[in-house]
Amino acid sequence: MDETAHARAAFSEGIGDIVPEALRKRLEGVLESASMTPGTLTVVTATALDESVDLDTASRRGAGVQMSYEGLRLSRDLI
């Protein structure tokens, strides 16, 4: 699985328990259309700088970066 797929999977796992369901579905829609560049770059950078970095850990951190990026984008849309 490549870095983008790892970041996307970690993002999906991270929103899996969000309620209400309508919000989770909205976030899943955002995930489907989002450019995963911020999350992917986080994973690529972490693993390039330190080969001993666990890919799952780097992917979870990449998902966090991606969630922050998407949250900022959605906030700008609201403003």
FIBALUM-68294 format. One record per atom (N, C-alpha, C): residue number from 1; residue in three letters; atom name; x, y, z. Coordinates in steps of 0.001 Angstrom, whole numbers, padded with zeros to 6 digits. Atoms other than C-alpha are relative to their C-alpha. Layout:
BEGIN
+-----+-----+----+---------+---------+---------+
|   k |   r |  a |      px |      py |      pz |
+-----+-----+----+---------+---------+---------+
| NUM | ALA | CA |       X |       Y |       Z |
...
+-----+-----+----+---------+---------+---------+
//
This chain:
BEGIN
+-----+-----+----+---------+---------+---------+
|   k |   r |  a |      px |      py |      pz |
+-----+-----+----+---------+---------+---------+
|   1 | MET |  N |  000854 | -001174 |  000000 |
|   1 | MET | CA |  000000 |  000000 |  000000 |
|   1 | MET |  C |  000901 |  001238 |  000000 |
|   2 | ASP |  N | -000839 | -001192 |  000067 |
|   2 | ASP | CA |  001420 |  003392 | -000887 |
|   2 | ASP |  C | -000339 |  000996 |  001114 |
|   3 | GLU |  N |  000160 | -000970 | -001085 |
|   3 | GLU | CA |  001712 |  006411 |  001406 |
|   3 | GLU |  C | -001367 |  000679 | -000026 |
|   4 | THR |  N |  001307 | -000649 |  000111 |
|   4 | THR | CA | -001461 |  008052 |  000078 |
|   4 | THR |  C | -001099 | -000912 |  000529 |
|   5 | ALA |  N |  001008 |  000953 | -000468 |
|   5 | ALA | CA | -003513 |  004938 |  000697 |
|   5 | ALA |  C |  000073 | -000181 |  001508 |
|   6 | HIS |  N | -000163 |  000113 | -001451 |
|   6 | HIS | CA | -002063 |  004635 |  004205 |
|   6 | HIS |  C | -000597 |  001216 |  000708 |
|   7 | ALA |  N |  000530 | -001218 | -000620 |
|   7 | ALA | CA | -002905 |  008259 |  005019 |
|   7 | ALA |  C | -001522 |  000034 | -000109 |
|   8 | ARG |  N |  001451 |  000010 |  000197 |
|   8 | ARG | CA | -006411 |  007894 |  003559 |
|   8 | ARG |  C | -000669 | -001014 |  000938 |
|   9 | ALA |  N |  000554 |  001031 | -000879 |
|   9 | ALA | CA | -007046 |  004682 |  005518 |
|   9 | ALA |  C |  000018 |  000459 |  001464 |
|  10 | ALA |  N | -000089 | -000494 | -001373 |
|  10 | ALA | CA | -005848 |  006287 |  008769 |
|  10 | ALA |  C | -001014 |  001114 |  000240 |
|  11 | PHE |  N |  001014 | -001053 | -000100 |
|  11 | PHE | CA | -008095 |  009310 |  008115 |
|  11 | PHE |  C | -001369 | -000627 |  000179 |
|  12 | SER |  N |  001294 |  000685 | -000061 |
|  12 | SER | CA | -011064 |  007021 |  007532 |
|  12 | SER |  C | -000195 | -000660 |  001366 |
|  13 | GLU |  N |  000071 |  000630 | -001325 |
|  13 | GLU | CA | -010295 |  005100 |  010721 |
|  13 | GLU |  C | -000212 |  001052 |  001088 |
|  14 | GLY |  N |  000086 | -001061 | -000992 |
|  14 | GLY | CA | -009957 |  008357 |  012630 |
|  14 | GLY |  C | -001381 |  000632 |  000121 |
|  15 | ILE |  N |  001343 | -000584 | -000049 |
|  15 | ILE | CA | -013471 |  009517 |  011741 |
|  15 | ILE |  C | -001082 | -001062 |  000183 |
|  16 | GLY |  N |  000939 |  001116 | -000077 |
|  16 | GLY | CA | -015096 |  006099 |  012145 |
|  16 | GLY |  C | -001011 |  000052 |  001130 |
|  17 | ASP |  N |  000909 | -000023 | -001146 |
|  17 | ASP | CA | -016673 |  006841 |  015518 |
|  17 | ASP |  C | -000661 |  001359 |  000223 |
|  18 | ILE |  N |  000609 | -001329 | -000124 |
|  18 | ILE | CA | -017872 |  010397 |  014871 |
|  18 | ILE |  C | -001514 | -000102 | -000067 |
|  19 | VAL |  N |  001451 | -000119 |  000005 |
|  19 | VAL | CA | -021477 |  011102 |  015717 |
|  19 | VAL |  C | -000328 |  001488 |  000030 |
|  20 | PRO |  N |  001055 |  000781 |  000631 |
|  20 | PRO | CA | -023910 |  012219 |  014527 |
|  20 | PRO |  C |  000460 | -000592 | -001336 |
|  21 | GLU |  N | -000357 |  000714 |  001224 |
|  21 | GLU | CA | -023809 |  009907 |  011548 |
|  21 | GLU |  C |  000066 |  000928 | -001209 |
|  22 | ALA |  N |  000014 | -000928 |  001138 |
|  22 | ALA | CA | -024650 |  012751 |  009148 |
|  22 | ALA |  C |  001330 |  000746 | -000119 |
|  23 | LEU |  N | -001302 | -000665 |  000020 |
|  23 | LEU | CA | -021431 |  014548 |  010133 |
|  23 | LEU |  C |  001077 | -000949 | -000496 |
|  24 | ARG |  N | -000987 |  000985 |  000451 |
|  24 | ARG | CA | -019388 |  011378 |  009685 |
|  24 | ARG |  C | -000120 | -000228 | -001503 |
|  25 | LYS |  N |  000210 |  000200 |  001438 |
|  25 | LYS | CA | -020943 |  010833 |  006230 |
|  25 | LYS |  C |  000536 |  001188 | -000791 |
|  26 | ARG |  N | -000509 | -001208 |  000669 |
|  26 | ARG | CA | -020109 |  014431 |  005296 |
|  26 | ARG |  C |  001523 | -000039 | -000057 |
|  27 | LEU |  N | -001460 |  000091 | -000032 |
|  27 | LEU | CA | -016507 |  013904 |  006364 |
|  27 | LEU |  C |  000515 | -001102 | -000923 |
|  28 | GLU |  N | -000384 |  001058 |  000938 |
|  28 | GLU | CA | -016347 |  010655 |  004398 |
|  28 | GLU |  C | -000044 |  000527 | -001431 |
|  29 | GLY |  N |  000080 | -000622 |  001320 |
|  29 | GLY | CA | -017465 |  012636 |  001341 |
|  29 | GLY |  C |  001169 |  000931 | -000265 |
|  30 | VAL |  N | -001171 | -000879 |  000114 |
|  30 | VAL | CA | -014744 |  015192 |  001994 |
|  30 | VAL |  C |  001235 | -000844 | -000291 |
|  31 | LEU |  N | -001153 |  000883 |  000177 |
|  31 | LEU | CA | -012222 |  012364 |  002232 |
|  31 | LEU |  C |  000075 | -000547 | -001425 |
|  32 | GLU |  N |  000015 |  000564 |  001352 |
|  32 | GLU | CA | -013302 |  010900 | -001112 |
|  32 | GLU |  C |  000505 |  000991 | -001048 |
|  33 | SER |  N | -000363 | -000993 |  001008 |
|  33 | SER | CA | -012732 |  014160 | -002966 |
|  33 | SER |  C |  001270 |  000784 |  000342 |
|  34 | ALA |  N | -001143 | -000795 | -000458 |
|  34 | ALA | CA | -009781 |  015535 | -000988 |
|  34 | ALA |  C |  001301 | -000416 | -000674 |
|  35 | SER |  N | -001377 |  000270 |  000389 |
|  35 | SER | CA | -006282 |  015852 | -002305 |
|  35 | SER |  C |  000727 | -000418 |  001275 |
|  36 | MET |  N | -000660 |  000513 | -001208 |
|  36 | MET | CA | -004270 |  013800 |  000159 |
|  36 | MET |  C |  001454 |  000460 |  000101 |
|  37 | THR |  N | -001379 | -000471 |  000026 |
|  37 | THR | CA | -001097 |  015792 | -000466 |
|  37 | THR |  C |  000563 |  000289 |  001399 |
|  38 | PRO |  N | -000590 | -000274 | -001322 |
|  38 | PRO | CA | -000646 |  017119 |  003117 |
|  38 | PRO |  C |  000273 | -001275 |  000815 |
|  39 | GLY |  N | -000174 |  001247 | -000745 |
|  39 | GLY | CA | -001160 |  013691 |  004694 |
|  39 | GLY |  C |  001085 | -000886 | -000591 |
|  40 | THR |  N | -000999 |  000825 |  000684 |
|  40 | THR | CA |  000927 |  011898 |  002102 |
|  40 | THR |  C |  001407 |  000545 |  000219 |
|  41 | LEU |  N | -001319 | -000592 | -000218 |
|  41 | LEU | CA |  003811 |  014350 |  002427 |
|  41 | LEU |  C |  000497 | -000228 |  001417 |
|  42 | THR |  N | -000383 |  000284 | -001384 |
|  42 | THR | CA |  003785 |  013828 |  006179 |
|  42 | THR |  C |  000560 | -001415 |  000117 |
|  43 | VAL |  N | -000454 |  001398 | -000051 |
|  43 | VAL | CA |  004112 |  010057 |  005745 |
|  43 | VAL |  C |  001333 | -000155 | -000726 |
|  44 | VAL |  N | -001231 |  000116 |  000794 |
|  44 | VAL | CA |  006779 |  010355 |  003026 |
|  44 | VAL |  C |  001176 |  000635 |  000742 |
|  45 | THR |  N | -001076 | -000700 | -000712 |
|  45 | THR | CA |  008816 |  012858 |  005042 |
|  45 | THR |  C |  000444 | -000782 |  001230 |
|  46 | ALA |  N | -000348 |  000743 | -001221 |
|  46 | ALA | CA |  008642 |  010869 |  008274 |
|  46 | ALA |  C |  000805 | -001250 | -000315 |
|  47 | THR |  N | -000698 |  001247 |  000325 |
|  47 | THR | CA |  009724 |  007629 |  006628 |
|  47 | THR |  C |  001332 |  000261 | -000704 |
|  48 | ALA |  N | -001270 | -000328 |  000666 |
|  48 | ALA | CA |  012434 |  009339 |  004536 |
|  48 | ALA |  C |  001051 |  000464 |  000999 |
|  49 | LEU |  N | -000945 | -000517 | -000982 |
|  49 | LEU | CA |  013994 |  011052 |  007534 |
|  49 | LEU |  C |  000479 | -001062 |  000983 |
|  50 | ASP |  N | -000348 |  001043 | -000967 |
|  50 | ASP | CA |  013970 |  007973 |  009748 |
|  50 | ASP |  C | -000631 | -001314 | -000457 |
|  51 | GLU |  N |  000498 |  001267 |  000541 |
|  51 | GLU | CA |  013667 |  004504 |  008213 |
|  51 | GLU |  C | -000608 | -000899 |  001071 |
|  52 | SER |  N |  000533 |  000842 | -001069 |
|  52 | SER | CA |  012825 |  003031 |  011614 |
|  52 | SER |  C | -001411 |  000429 |  000423 |
|  53 | VAL |  N |  001342 | -000476 | -000342 |
|  53 | VAL | CA |  009568 |  005033 |  011809 |
|  53 | VAL |  C | -001023 | -001035 | -000447 |
|  54 | ASP |  N |  001076 |  000937 |  000292 |
|  54 | ASP | CA |  006579 |  002712 |  011986 |
|  54 | ASP |  C | -000976 |  000651 | -000986 |
|  55 | LEU |  N |  000872 | -000549 |  001036 |
|  55 | LEU | CA |  004410 |  003214 |  008879 |
|  55 | LEU |  C | -001393 |  000314 |  000539 |
|  56 | ASP |  N |  001320 | -000276 | -000580 |
|  56 | ASP | CA |  001181 |  002985 |  010904 |
|  56 | ASP |  C |  000012 |  001284 |  000826 |
|  57 | THR |  N | -000121 | -001224 | -000792 |
|  57 | THR | CA |  002371 |  005695 |  013276 |
|  57 | THR |  C |  000106 |  001217 | -000913 |
|  58 | ALA |  N | -000140 | -001107 |  000956 |
|  58 | ALA | CA |  003447 |  007926 |  010386 |
|  58 | ALA |  C | -001331 |  000259 | -000715 |
|  59 | SER |  N |  001292 | -000154 |  000680 |
|  59 | SER | CA |  000083 |  007294 |  008698 |
|  59 | SER |  C | -001023 |  000682 |  000899 |
|  60 | ARG |  N |  000915 | -000670 | -000940 |
|  60 | ARG | CA | -001872 |  008305 |  011812 |
|  60 | ARG |  C |  000337 |  001476 |  000127 |
|  61 | ARG |  N | -000408 | -001412 | -000065 |
|  61 | ARG | CA |  000135 |  011499 |  012038 |
|  61 | ARG |  C | -000334 |  000705 | -001311 |
|  62 | GLY |  N |  000386 | -000566 |  001296 |
|  62 | GLY | CA | -000400 |  012075 |  008334 |
|  62 | GLY |  C | -001496 |  000262 | -000067 |
|  63 | ALA |  N |  001453 | -000196 | -000044 |
|  63 | ALA | CA | -004131 |  011638 |  008882 |
|  63 | ALA |  C | -000345 |  001219 |  000847 |
|  64 | GLY |  N |  000229 | -001180 | -000836 |
|  64 | GLY | CA | -003986 |  014240 |  011659 |
|  64 | GLY |  C |  000295 |  001289 | -000748 |
|  65 | VAL |  N | -000338 | -001170 |  000817 |
|  65 | VAL | CA | -002269 |  016704 |  009341 |
|  65 | VAL |  C | -001089 |  000222 | -001041 |
|  66 | GLN |  N |  001042 | -000096 |  001017 |
|  66 | GLN | CA | -004841 |  015946 |  006650 |
|  66 | GLN |  C | -001302 |  000534 |  000599 |
|  67 | MET |  N |  001225 | -000474 | -000662 |
|  67 | MET | CA | -007730 |  016460 |  009090 |
|  67 | MET |  C |  000099 |  001485 |  000318 |
|  68 | SER |  N | -000192 | -001428 | -000279 |
|  68 | SER | CA | -006281 |  019813 |  010143 |
|  68 | SER |  C | -000142 |  000820 | -001268 |
|  69 | TYR |  N |  000068 | -000697 |  001282 |
|  69 | TYR | CA | -005871 |  020873 |  006541 |
|  69 | TYR |  C | -001446 |  000084 | -000493 |
|  70 | GLU |  N |  001393 |  000017 |  000464 |
|  70 | GLU | CA | -009422 |  019833 |  005639 |
|  70 | GLU |  C | -000884 |  000865 |  000893 |
|  71 | GLY |  N |  000762 | -000846 | -000917 |
|  71 | GLY | CA | -010807 |  021538 |  008749 |
|  71 | GLY |  C |  000183 |  001474 | -000328 |
|  72 | LEU |  N | -000265 | -001383 |  000375 |
|  72 | LEU | CA | -009125 |  024799 |  007741 |
|  72 | LEU |  C | -000701 |  000337 | -001320 |
|  73 | ARG |  N |  000649 | -000237 |  001288 |
|  73 | ARG | CA | -010428 |  024451 |  004187 |
|  73 | ARG |  C | -001502 |  000161 |  000172 |
|  74 | LEU |  N |  001431 | -000087 | -000233 |
|  74 | LEU | CA | -013977 |  023839 |  005399 |
|  74 | LEU |  C | -000355 |  001289 |  000756 |
|  75 | SER |  N |  000233 | -001256 | -000724 |
|  75 | SER | CA | -013705 |  026799 |  007796 |
|  75 | SER |  C |  000049 |  001193 | -000957 |
|  76 | ARG |  N | -000068 | -001079 |  000990 |
|  76 | ARG | CA | -012639 |  029060 |  004925 |
|  76 | ARG |  C | -001255 |  000025 | -000858 |
|  77 | ASP |  N |  001242 |  000070 |  000789 |
|  77 | ASP | CA | -015656 |  027849 |  002929 |
|  77 | ASP |  C | -001165 |  000628 |  000763 |
|  78 | LEU |  N |  001083 | -000559 | -000813 |
|  78 | LEU | CA | -017956 |  028793 |  005804 |
|  78 | LEU |  C |  000106 |  001520 |  000135 |
|  79 | ILE |  N | -000216 | -001431 | -000166 |
|  79 | ILE | CA | -016407 |  032238 |  006197 |
|  79 | ILE |  C | -000312 |  000700 | -001295 |
+-----+-----+----+---------+---------+---------+
//
